[in-house]
Amino acid sequence: MKNVWEALSDGTRREILKMLRSRPHTAGELADQFSLSPATVSHHLAVLKECGLITGERRAQTIVYHLNTTVIQEMMRALAGLLD
């Protein structure tokens, strides 16, 4: 869970998650929304994928990224437990 909190501490990664909430995106589509190099966006995607917040599905030569709602739900339960 620690890695999830670290991943969420970055504003760019939070914006990527917001974008993926509406629909899956390719890395290129995500990179087009930021004034960052494609390599930097790729790093952010790797961090999010490593902690399980997103998944990647290879389609030919591209990867389509999806929000992993299971991890988000687990985080919400953990937060709710802190408030009991």
N, C-alpha and C positions, 0 to 999 in steps of 0.2 A: 504494500500500500504506500510505502514511503516514496517509491519511484513515481507513483501516480501524482502525489502532491508536488513533487519536484517538477514533473512535466507540466502541471497546471500553473506553476508559478510564473511561467513565461507568457506574456501577452500574445505573441504571435501564435503560439500553440493553442491558446484558448480561442483565437480567431479561426484557426483551422478547424477546430472542433465545432464551432458554430456553423461554419460553412458545410461541414459534413452532416450536420443535423438535418439540413434541408434535403440533401441528396448526395450520393456518392460522387466523387471527383477524381480526376487523374491528377498526377503530380503537376503536370503542365498547367491545368486549369487553376490549381491552387497557387502556383508560383506567379501566375498572371495577376493575382490580386494583391501582391506585395511588391514593394520596391527592394526586394532582396534577390541575391543571386539564386539560381536554381539549386546550387549546391547547398546553400544555407537552408532553403526550404526542404530539401531532401534530408538534411540533418534533423530538422524539426519533426519530419514525418517518421524518421527512424526512432527518435526518442518516444514519440507517441505510440508507435507500433511495439517497441520493446516493453513498455509497461502495460500493453494490452488495451489501450484506449481506442485504437483503430486497428483495422485489419486491411490487408492488401490482397487483391485478387488479380492475378495476371490474366490479361486478355491480349493475346498476340504479343506485341512488343511494348505494351503499356501496362501499368499497374493502376487499378481503380481502387481508391481508398474508401472505406466505409467506417462509420462510427460504430464502436462496439458497445452497445447499450448495456450489456451484462455487467461490464466493469463499472459503468456509471451507476447502475442500480445498486451494486455492492457498496460503492462509496456513499450513496445516499443513506443506505441502511446503517453504515458505520457512523455517519454524521448524526443520524437520528438517535443512535445509541448513546452518543455523547450528551444529548440534550435530555435524556430520561433522568 
